[in-house]
Amino acid sequence: MMRIRLNPFRSATLALGVGVAGLFVSSTASASEPRTHDGLHLSLGVGAAYNVTGVAIDPEPPNNPDTSFSGAGIGALLMIGGTPIPGLAIGGASMGFHTFSPTVKIGDRETEAEGDAVGNLLGVYGDYYFDPHGGFHALAMFGFASLDDGDPKTDNLALGLGGVLGVGYDVFIADEWSLGGLLRLQMNLTGTRDDETKVDVAYGSIVPALLFTATYH
């Protein structure tokens, strides 16, 4: 199975580099104030996610039925960066989802996949707190996406691009630590090529998730 020539290690390096840049910006800024969203930004999250992925084949065979897979699973995130101005964190992030035995729909026929579908997004993010002392914030992210469709018969890692939009609310439990929730919508467009069949396969994934988050900021 031949894959699109996007190197996920380069995207990981990019995300890490932006995170380090964010840390540099943070370290050169003034000392962090207690219960204020400034300085170092580190956020981790985990929760429930639901994946809906459409599948397209090129060239498309005659009378080809619509194909998709969907199912519930878990979502997670890791963000690390800095705060160039109070309330605005920028840096590198990884956001992923794991769908357990998704339901595959081909036309009117439904079956359960033999494996799990796993997707990830590596890239840059911005997380803005409308009040640096408050909890309501909005998140945006863009980067390189990957998807394993869970088919054990193929070594199928699709690569492409993706983005995330989200809104959340945090409550400070210490001077720098806060706990909260994040409602996230992840959108990935990925693809791969099968050299044996000379077919290009494209995936469009929409994955809403509700995450519990812990943030140092």
Buried (B, 14 or more C-beta within 10 A) or exposed (E): EEBEEBEBEEBBEBBBEBBBBBBEBBEEBEEBBEBBBBBBBBBBBBBBBBBBBBBBBEEEEEEEEEBBBBBEBBBBBBBBBBBBEBBBBBBBBBBBBBBBBBBBBBEEEEEEBEBBBBBBBBBBBBBBBEEBBBBEBEBEBBBBBBBBBBBEEBEBBBBBBBBBEBEBBBEBEEEBBBBBBBBBEBBBBBBBBBEEEEBBBBBBBBBBBBBEBBBBB
